[in-house]
Amino acid sequence: MEKQIIECVPNFSEGRDMNVINQITNEIKAVKGVKLLDVDPGEATNRTVVTFVGAPDDVVEAAFRSVGKAAQLIDMRRHHGAHPRMGATDVLPLIPVAGITLEECAALARKLAQRLASELNIPCYCYEAAAFTPERKNLAVCREGEYEALVEKLTTPGKQPDYLPEAFSADEMKDTEGKPSPLAESICKTGCTAVGARDFLIAVNYNLNTTSTRRANAIAFDVREKGRPIREGHPITGKIIRDINGNPLMKPGTLKCTKAIGWYIDEYGIAQVSMNMTNLNVTPLHKAFDEVCRCAQNRGIRVTGTEIVGLIPKKTLIDAGKYFLQKQNRSTGIPEADIINIAIKSMGLDDLKPFNPREKVIEYMLDDDASAGKQKLVDLTVKGFAEETSRESPAPGGGTIAAYMGALGAALGAMVANLSSHKAGWDDRCPEFSAWADKGQALMADLLHLVDEDTEAFNRIMAAFGMPKKTDEDKAARTAAIQQATLYAAQVPLRTMQASLRVFDLCRAMAEEGNPNSVSDAGVGAFAARAAVLGAGLNVKINAGSLQDRAVADKLIAQANELIAQANAAEQEIVKIVEQKL
């Protein structure tokens, strides 16, 4: 299952005092599982934009703590700045990055807003995807009148925030000149916060082989959703046509959910089309790149590369890499790193400077952070893995090796699919084999994950045995922990068996339909898959034998035996196909 990751980009109404800003961001950094990506203070706006990512629950907790610290340190009654604002924490959007939908982020945002109101006494509006009414999807509607309209908005039905402190009284808010109640004084100090959910926004610049800002702007107007004004006669110098209200009539551009302008960059000596992409589900990066290339070519200009500003979700590059592979009629069932490299080269992401996915892709940054100081088995060399297995420590052991055998079986199946997709004369079958290769890559990824998870399961058992046993309570807790860890240690190899059994479908298809020159590889893949199922089955049984709940143990063993029978039958079938073709 894909790991869930969300991004949060709160805007705090303090951009000048780094002591205050650091105290707020320290609250974020203190939450385990959250990575602070960027802190961008602005003196003129007196506002700081902070970006952090992590698992949903961790990000929500970090957001809550940072808002609480901002409420302590920032007094909106004395705040002045160039940017519109209505609270110490002005806006607090949650943004889906991986494994989670915008709707799920909206639900999290509403719960967070409710918690901020009930626990911190901060009135909250819900905006964009979290809005309860269509009008409040627009942040400007929620922030109308800014902080100076605070009392009016809190005391006027229809303008009040979606969530208010439990003890809130409109009458108390109307009397803030004399001796305001503690709650009214607290609200006047913090103002209101807009909590919402929105799609991930990518800022991207397309490099052009021209120095002309006017040409770059023309391309930007061709593609951006807003388009360009409709003119009488000459498309550039003609009089702008307006509607009855005096607003210019616009000819829309070709890319939905994009904003773009052209500019010249002294540092690079080139013009660029600078674009904000607000909904990657509607207009993905690769589609925008191709369209900018097309419009540039129509004007005698070439796009030489692409510059990503900030960070991007991994899916953006994976989707792009697969798109360009499909245009080449090539298989997409190749390793993730290869797909991303295709995306980098296809869009010229390394045109101006080196593009390192470990520094630009959110998921990789989080993985690197989480695994710092802890090497995974799957990151070892083949020789290192064998040596680590051979040492006197009991882990990695048979369950881990079984998972790796299954991964090798899937890898061989994917290899045959990729060779078949690229076989001369079989071009029309490329989509068919590419789909099989995709399945092989997914199976291989699942089984590689189980390589480390099997060792982790063993470590849990050892940790449970190491618990104290001085008192009866200690002994009971230790016994329960051992049983729970042992059950998990039986369930993990069962998952390895289930995943490895699916490898047979891939190897069977490749033995029957794949490149005949590689039929023996499909057979070896089947042998590896059988070894994985039978080997993991032994680990299910040995751990199930230590379970006190015999009904659960018997069920696990019965499942393992059924999977072993299926694996034996599948292997024999595939070997027969292979032998007939040799």
MARLOGU-226968 format. One record per residue (C-alpha): x, y, z; residue in three letters; chain. Coordinates in steps of 0.25 Angstrom, whole numbers, always signed. Layout:
# MARLOGU-226968
  east north    up residu chaine
     X     Y     Z    ala      A
...
# end
This chain:
# MARLOGU-226968
  east north    up residu chaine
    +0    +0    +0    met      A
    +5   +14    -4    glu      A
   +10   +22    +8    lys      A
    +1   +34   +11    gln      A
    +8   +47   +10    ile      A
    +2   +61   +11    ile      A
    +8   +75   +11    glu      A
    +4   +87   +20    cys      A
    +7  +101   +16    val      A
    +3  +111   +27    pro      A
    +5  +126   +26    asn      A
    +8  +132   +39    phe      A
    +6  +147   +42    ser      A
   +21  +150   +46    glu      A
   +32  +152   +35    gly      A
   +42  +161   +43    arg      A
   +45  +155   +56    asp      A
   +53  +142   +54    met      A
   +52  +139   +69    asn      A
   +37  +137   +68    val      A
   +38  +130   +54    ile      A
   +48  +120   +60    asn      A
   +40  +117   +72    gln      A
   +28  +114   +63    ile      A
   +36  +105   +53    thr      A
   +42   +98   +65    asn      A
   +29   +93   +69    glu      A
   +28   +86   +55    ile      A
   +42   +80   +55    lys      A
   +38   +74   +69    ala      A
   +28   +65   +63    val      A
   +34   +52   +59    lys      A
   +31   +48   +45    gly      A
   +30   +62   +40    val      A
   +40   +69   +31    lys      A
   +41   +84   +30    leu      A
   +44   +87   +16    leu      A
   +44  +102   +15    asp      A
   +43  +115   +23    val      A
   +41  +128   +15    asp      A
   +39  +141   +23    pro      A
   +36  +154   +16    gly      A
   +39  +167   +23    glu      A
   +30  +176   +15    ala      A
   +18  +166   +16    thr      A
   +21  +163   +31    asn      A
   +18  +149   +28    arg      A
   +25  +135   +27    thr      A
   +21  +124   +18    val      A
   +25  +110   +24    val      A
   +25   +97   +17    thr      A
   +26   +83   +23    phe      A
   +22   +69   +20    val      A
   +19   +56   +26    gly      A
    +9   +45   +29    ala      A
    -5   +51   +31    pro      A
    -7   +50   +46    asp      A
    +7   +55   +48    asp      A
    +5   +67   +39    val      A
    -8   +71   +46    val      A
    -1   +70   +60    glu      A
   +10   +79   +55    ala      A
    +0   +89   +49    ala      A
    -8   +89   +62    phe      A
    +5   +92   +71    arg      A
   +10  +102   +62    ser      A
    -3  +110   +61    val      A
    -3  +109   +77    gly      A
   +11  +115   +78    lys      A
    +7  +126   +68    ala      A
    -5  +129   +76    ala      A
    +4  +131   +88    gln      A
   +14  +140   +81    leu      A
    +7  +148   +71    ile      A
    -3  +159   +75    asp      A
   -11  +163   +63    met      A
   -15  +176   +70    arg      A
    -2  +182   +66    arg      A
    +1  +175   +53    his      A
    +3  +182   +40    his      A
    +8  +177   +27    gly      A
    +6  +178   +12    ala      A
    -1  +165   +10    his      A
   -16  +163   +13    pro      A
   -18  +155   +27    arg      A
   -28  +152   +37    met      A
   -20  +144   +48    gly      A
    -7  +140   +55    ala      A
    -8  +128   +46    thr      A
   -15  +134   +34    asp      A
   -17  +121   +25    val      A
   -14  +107   +28    leu      A
   -16   +98   +15    pro      A
   -14   +83   +15    leu      A
    -9   +77    +1    ile      A
    -9   +63    -3    pro      A
    +4   +58    -8    val      A
    +3   +43    -9    ala      A
    -6   +32    -5    gly      A
   -18   +41    -1    ile      A
   -29   +49    -8    thr      A
   -32   +63    -7    leu      A
   -46   +59    -1    glu      A
   -38   +52   +10    glu      A
   -30   +64   +13    cys      A
   -42   +73   +13    ala      A
   -48   +64   +24    ala      A
   -35   +65   +32    leu      A
   -35   +80   +30    ala      A
   -49   +81   +36    arg      A
   -45   +73   +48    lys      A
   -33   +82   +50    leu      A
   -41   +94   +49    ala      A
   -51   +89   +59    gln      A
   -40   +85   +69    arg      A
   -33   +99   +67    leu      A
   -46  +105   +71    ala      A
   -50   +96   +83    ser      A
   -36   +95   +89    glu      A
   -29  +108   +85    leu      A
   -41  +117   +84    asn      A
   -37  +121   +70    ile      A
   -49  +124   +61    pro      A
   -47  +116   +48    cys      A
   -53  +117   +34    tyr      A
   -52  +105   +24    cys      A
   -48  +109   +10    tyr      A
   -45  +103    -3    glu      A
   -48   +88    -3    ala      A
   -51   +88   +11    ala      A
   -62   +99   +10    ala      A
   -76   +96   +14    phe      A
   -82  +106    +4    thr      A
   -78  +109   -10    pro      A
   -75  +124    -7    glu      A
   -65  +120    +4    arg      A
   -57  +112    -6    lys      A
   -51  +126    -9    asn      A
   -41  +130    +1    leu      A
   -44  +145    -2    ala      A
   -58  +143    +3    val      A
   -54  +137   +16    cys      A
   -43  +148   +18    arg      A
   -52  +159   +14    glu      A
   -49  +172   +22    gly      A
   -37  +165   +28    glu      A
   -34  +166   +42    tyr      A
   -40  +180   +44    glu      A
   -54  +174   +41    ala      A
   -52  +163   +52    leu      A
   -63  +168   +61    val      A
   -73  +170   +50    glu      A
   -71  +157   +44    lys      A
   -71  +149   +57    leu      A
   -84  +156   +61    thr      A
   -92  +156   +48    thr      A
  -100  +144   +44    pro      A
   -95  +138   +31    gly      A
   -82  +144   +33    lys      A
   -77  +136   +45    gln      A
   -66  +126   +44    pro      A
   -70  +111   +42    asp      A
   -64  +107   +55    tyr      A
   -65  +116   +68    leu      A
   -60  +114   +82    pro      A
   -70  +106   +91    glu      A
   -72  +118  +100    ala      A
   -73  +128   +89    phe      A
   -83  +140   +91    ser      A
   -85  +150   +80    ala      A
   -90  +160   +91    asp      A
   -76  +159   +98    glu      A
   -69  +162   +85    met      A
   -77  +174   +83    lys      A
   -71  +180   +96    asp      A
   -56  +180   +93    thr      A
   -54  +195   +97    glu      A
   -56  +194  +112    gly      A
   -52  +181  +119    lys      A
   -53  +170  +109    pro      A
   -55  +156  +114    ser      A
   -43  +147  +114    pro      A
   -49  +139  +102    leu      A
   -52  +152   +94    ala      A
   -38  +157   +98    glu      A
   -31  +144   +93    ser      A
   -39  +145   +80    ile      A
   -35  +159   +77    cys      A
   -21  +155   +79    lys      A
   -21  +143   +70    thr      A
   -31  +147   +60    gly      A
   -37  +136   +51    cys      A
   -30  +125   +43    thr      A
   -35  +119   +29    ala      A
   -32  +104   +29    val      A
   -34   +97   +16    gly      A
   -30   +87    +6    ala      A
   -25   +89    -8    arg      A
   -17   +82   -19    asp      A
    -2   +82   -20    phe      A
    +3   +94   -27    leu      A
   +15   +93   -36    ile      A
   +23  +105   -40    ala      A
   +31  +102   -53    val      A
   +39  +110   -63    asn      A
   +41  +106   -78    tyr      A
   +54  +111   -83    asn      A
   +54  +117   -97    leu      A
   +64  +119  -108    asn      A
   +61  +134  -108    thr      A
   +64  +146  -100    thr      A
   +50  +152  -104    ser      A
   +41  +155   -93    thr      A
   +30  +158  -103    arg      A
   +31  +145  -110    arg      A
   +31  +138   -96    ala      A
   +19  +145   -92    asn      A
   +12  +142  -105    ala      A
   +14  +127  -103    ile      A
    +9  +128   -88    ala      A
    -4  +135   -93    phe      A
    -5  +123  -103    asp      A
    -5  +113   -92    val      A
   -10  +119   -79    arg      A
   -25  +116   -76    glu      A
   -28  +131   -75    lys      A
   -23  +133   -89    gly      A
   -22  +147   -95    arg      A
   -31  +159   -98    pro      A
   -39  +158  -111    ile      A
   -36  +170  -120    arg      A
   -42  +177  -132    glu      A
   -34  +175  -144    gly      A
   -19  +173  -141    his      A
   -17  +162  -130    pro      A
    -6  +171  -123    ile      A
    -9  +185  -125    thr      A
   -24  +185  -128    gly      A
   -34  +191  -118    lys      A
   -38  +181  -107    ile      A
   -53  +177  -108    ile      A
   -60  +178   -95    arg      A
   -73  +173   -89    asp      A
   -85  +182   -84    ile      A
   -78  +183   -71    asn      A
   -65  +188   -77    gly      A
   -57  +175   -74    asn      A
   -49  +170   -86    pro      A
   -53  +158   -93    leu      A
   -43  +147   -93    met      A
   -39  +136  -103    lys      A
   -36  +124   -93    pro      A
   -22  +117   -94    gly      A
   -21  +102   -97    thr      A
   -17   +98   -83    leu      A
   -27   +97   -71    lys      A
   -23  +100   -57    cys      A
   -10  +108   -61    thr      A
    -5  +122   -59    lys      A
    +6  +127   -68    ala      A
   +15  +139   -72    ile      A
   +27  +142   -79    gly      A
   +40  +148   -74    trp      A
   +55  +149   -76    tyr      A
   +65  +144   -66    ile      A
   +78  +151   -65    asp      A
   +85  +139   -58    glu      A
   +83  +130   -69    tyr      A
   +82  +140   -81    gly      A
   +69  +134   -86    ile      A
   +54  +137   -86    ala      A
   +45  +127   -79    gln      A
   +30  +124   -79    val      A
   +27  +124   -64    ser      A
   +15  +115   -60    met      A
    +8  +111   -47    asn      A
    +0   +98   -49    met      A
   -11   +97   -39    thr      A
   -17   +84   -42    asn      A
    -8   +73   -47    leu      A
   -20   +63   -49    asn      A
   -26   +73   -60    val      A
   -13   +77   -66    thr      A
    +0   +69   -63    pro      A
   +14   +74   -64    leu      A
   +17   +66   -77    his      A
    +4   +71   -84    lys      A
    +8   +85   -81    ala      A
   +22   +83   -86    phe      A
   +18   +77   -99    asp      A
    +8   +88  -101    glu      A
   +18   +99   -98    val      A
   +27   +92  -108    cys      A
   +16   +92  -118    arg      A
   +13  +107  -116    cys      A
   +27  +111  -116    ala      A
   +30  +104  -129    gln      A
   +18  +111  -136    asn      A
   +26  +124  -132    arg      A
   +39  +119  -137    gly      A
   +45  +117  -123    ile      A
   +49  +104  -116    arg      A
   +48  +100  -102    val      A
   +62   +95   -97    thr      A
   +58   +90   -84    gly      A
   +50   +91   -71    thr      A
   +53   +97   -57    glu      A
   +45   +92   -45    ile      A
   +43  +102   -34    val      A
   +43   +96   -21    gly      A
   +39   +81   -18    leu      A
   +30   +72   -26    ile      A
   +22   +59   -23    pro      A
   +28   +46   -29    lys      A
   +16   +43   -37    lys      A
   +18   +55   -45    thr      A
   +31   +50   -51    leu      A
   +26   +35   -51    ile      A
   +14   +40   -60    asp      A
   +23   +48   -69    ala      A
   +33   +37   -71    gly      A
   +22   +27   -74    lys      A
   +16   +37   -84    tyr      A
   +29   +39   -91    phe      A
   +32   +24   -92    leu      A
   +18   +21   -97    gln      A
   +20   +32  -108    lys      A
   +33   +24  -112    gln      A
   +25   +11  -112    asn      A
   +34    +6  -100    arg      A
   +30    -3   -88    ser      A
   +27    +5   -75    thr      A
   +30    -7   -67    gly      A
   +44    -3   -63    ile      A
   +50    +1   -50    pro      A
   +45   +14   -44    glu      A
   +59   +21   -45    ala      A
   +59   +18   -60    asp      A
   +45   +24   -62    ile      A
   +49   +37   -54    ile      A
   +62   +38   -63    asn      A
   +54   +37   -75    ile      A
   +45   +49   -70    ala      A
   +57   +57   -66    ile      A
   +63   +55   -80    lys      A
   +50   +57   -88    ser      A
   +47   +70   -81    met      A
   +61   +75   -80    gly      A
   +60   +77   -65    leu      A
   +75   +77   -64    asp      A
   +77   +88   -75    asp      A
   +81   +99   -66    leu      A
   +87   +91   -54    lys      A
   +88   +77   -49    pro      A
   +74   +71   -45    phe      A
   +76   +61   -33    asn      A
   +62   +54   -30    pro      A
   +67   +52   -16    arg      A
   +67   +67   -14    glu      A
   +54   +70   -22    lys      A
   +44   +59   -20    val      A
   +37   +60    -6    ile      A
   +36   +45    -4    glu      A
   +50   +42    -6    tyr      A
   +54   +53    +4    met      A
   +45   +47   +14    leu      A
   +50   +33   +11    asp      A
   +65   +38   +13    asp      A
   +61   +45   +26    asp      A
   +54   +33   +32    ala      A
   +65   +23   +28    ser      A
   +77   +32   +32    ala      A
   +86   +23   +40    gly      A
   +78   +11   +37    lys      A
   +82    +3   +25    gln      A
   +71    -6   +19    lys      A
   +75   -20   +14    leu      A
   +70   -17    +0    val      A
   +80    -6    -1    asp      A
   +92   -15    +1    leu      A
  +100   -21   -11    thr      A
   +97   -35   -15    val      A
  +110   -39    -9    lys      A
  +107   -31    +4    gly      A
   +93   -37    +5    phe      A
   +99   -51    +4    ala      A
  +110   -48   +15    glu      A
  +100   -42   +24    glu      A
   +91   -54   +23    thr      A
  +103   -63   +26    ser      A
  +107   -57   +39    arg      A
  +103   -63   +53    glu      A
   +91   -54   +55    ser      A
   +78   -61   +52    pro      A
   +73   -50   +44    ala      A
   +72   -48   +32    pro      A
   +67   -63   +31    gly      A
   +59   -72   +23    gly      A
   +47   -63   +22    gly      A
   +55   -51   +17    thr      A
   +62   -60    +7    ile      A
   +48   -65    +2    ala      A
   +43   -51    +0    ala      A
   +56   -48    -8    tyr      A
   +54   -61   -16    met      A
   +40   -56   -20    gly      A
   +45   -43   -24    ala      A
   +55   -49   -33    leu      A
   +44   -58   -39    gly      A
   +36   -45   -42    ala      A
   +48   -38   -47    ala      A
   +51   -49   -57    leu      A
   +36   -49   -62    gly      A
   +37   -34   -64    ala      A
   +50   -36   -72    met      A
   +44   -45   -81    val      A
   +32   -36   -83    ala      A
   +41   -24   -86    asn      A
   +49   -32   -96    leu      A
   +37   -36  -103    ser      A
   +31   -22  -103    ser      A
   +44   -18  -111    his      A
   +45   -30  -120    lys      A
   +47   -26  -135    ala      A
   +34   -28  -142    gly      A
   +25   -29  -129    trp      A
   +23   -14  -128    asp      A
    +8   -15  -128    asp      A
    +9   -24  -116    arg      A
   +17   -14  -108    cys      A
    +5    -9   -99    pro      A
    +1   -24   -96    glu      A
   +15   -27   -91    phe      A
   +17   -14   -84    ser      A
    +5   -16   -76    ala      A
   +11   -30   -72    trp      A
   +24   -23   -68    ala      A
   +17   -13   -60    asp      A
   +10   -24   -52    lys      A
   +24   -30   -50    gly      A
   +30   -17   -45    gln      A
   +19   -16   -35    ala      A
   +20   -30   -30    leu      A
   +35   -28   -29    met      A
   +33   -15   -21    ala      A
   +24   -22   -11    asp      A
   +33   -34    -9    leu      A
   +45   -25    -7    leu      A
   +37   -18    +4    his      A
   +35   -31   +10    leu      A
   +50   -34   +10    val      A
   +52   -24   +21    asp      A
   +38   -26   +28    glu      A
   +41   -41   +30    asp      A
   +54   -37   +38    thr      A
   +46   -26   +45    glu      A
   +36   -37   +49    ala      A
   +47   -45   +56    phe      A
   +53   -33   +63    asn      A
   +39   -30   +69    arg      A
   +39   -44   +75    ile      A
   +53   -42   +81    met      A
   +49   -28   +86    ala      A
   +37   -35   +93    ala      A
   +45   -45   +99    phe      A
   +54   -34  +105    gly      A
   +43   -28  +112    met      A
   +43   -28  +128    pro      A
   +37   -39  +135    lys      A
   +39   -35  +150    lys      A
   +24   -34  +154    thr      A
   +12   -42  +150    asp      A
    +7   -30  +142    glu      A
   +21   -30  +135    asp      A
   +20   -44  +132    lys      A
    +6   -43  +126    ala      A
   +10   -31  +117    ala      A
   +22   -38  +113    arg      A
   +14   -51  +109    thr      A
    +4   -43  +102    ala      A
   +14   -35   +94    ala      A
   +21   -48   +90    ile      A
    +8   -54   +85    gln      A
    +5   -42   +77    gln      A
   +19   -41   +71    ala      A
   +19   -56   +68    thr      A
    +5   -54   +61    leu      A
   +11   -43   +52    tyr      A
   +24   -52   +49    ala      A
   +14   -63   +44    ala      A
    +6   -53   +36    gln      A
   +17   -46   +29    val      A
   +22   -59   +22    pro      A
    +8   -62   +18    leu      A
    +7   -49   +11    arg      A
   +20   -53    +4    thr      A
   +14   -66    +0    met      A
    +2   -59    -6    gln      A
   +10   -49   -14    ala      A
   +19   -59   -19    ser      A
    +8   -68   -24    leu      A
    +4   -56   -33    arg      A
   +17   -57   -39    val      A
   +13   -70   -46    phe      A
    +2   -63   -54    asp      A
   +13   -54   -60    leu      A
   +23   -65   -63    cys      A
   +12   -74   -69    arg      A
    +8   -63   -78    ala      A
   +23   -60   -82    met      A
   +25   -75   -84    ala      A
   +13   -76   -94    glu      A
   +13   -62  -101    glu      A
   +27   -56   -98    gly      A
   +40   -55  -106    asn      A
   +43   -70  -109    pro      A
   +58   -67  -107    asn      A
   +55   -64   -93    ser      A
   +46   -75   -89    val      A
   +56   -82   -80    ser      A
   +56   -69   -72    asp      A
   +41   -70   -70    ala      A
   +44   -84   -65    gly      A
   +54   -80   -55    val      A
   +45   -69   -50    gly      A
   +35   -80   -47    ala      A
   +45   -88   -40    phe      A
   +49   -75   -31    ala      A
   +34   -73   -28    ala      A
   +32   -87   -24    arg      A
   +44   -86   -15    ala      A
   +38   -73    -9    ala      A
   +25   -79    -6    val      A
   +30   -92    +0    leu      A
   +41   -85    +8    gly      A
   +31   -74   +13    ala      A
   +22   -86   +17    gly      A
   +32   -92   +26    leu      A
   +33   -79   +33    asn      A
   +18   -78   +35    val      A
   +17   -92   +41    lys      A
   +29   -90   +51    ile      A
   +23   -77   +56    asn      A
    +9   -82   +56    ala      A
   +14   -93   +65    gly      A
   +17   -84   +76    ser      A
    +3   -77   +76    leu      A
    -5   -80   +88    gln      A
   -18   -78   +81    asp      A
   -19   -91   +73    arg      A
   -31   -87   +65    ala      A
   -23   -76   +59    val      A
   -10   -84   +57    ala      A
   -18   -95   +50    asp      A
   -24   -85   +41    lys      A
   -11   -80   +37    leu      A
    -5   -93   +35    ile      A
   -17   -98   +26    ala      A
   -15   -85   +18    gln      A
    +0   -88   +16    ala      A
    -3  -102   +12    asn      A
   -13   -98    +1    glu      A
    -3   -87    -5    leu      A
    +8   -98    -5    ile      A
    -1  -107   -13    ala      A
    -5   -96   -23    gln      A
   +10   -93   -25    ala      A
   +14  -107   -27    asn      A
    +3  -109   -38    ala      A
    +6   -95   -44    ala      A
   +21   -98   -45    glu      A
   +19  -112   -52    gln      A
   +10  -106   -62    glu      A
   +20   -95   -66    ile      A
   +31  -104   -66    val      A
   +24  -113   -76    lys      A
   +21  -101   -85    ile      A
   +36   -97   -84    val      A
   +41  -111   -87    glu      A
   +31  -112  -100    gln      A
   +38   -99  -105    lys      A
   +52  -102  -103    leu      A
# end
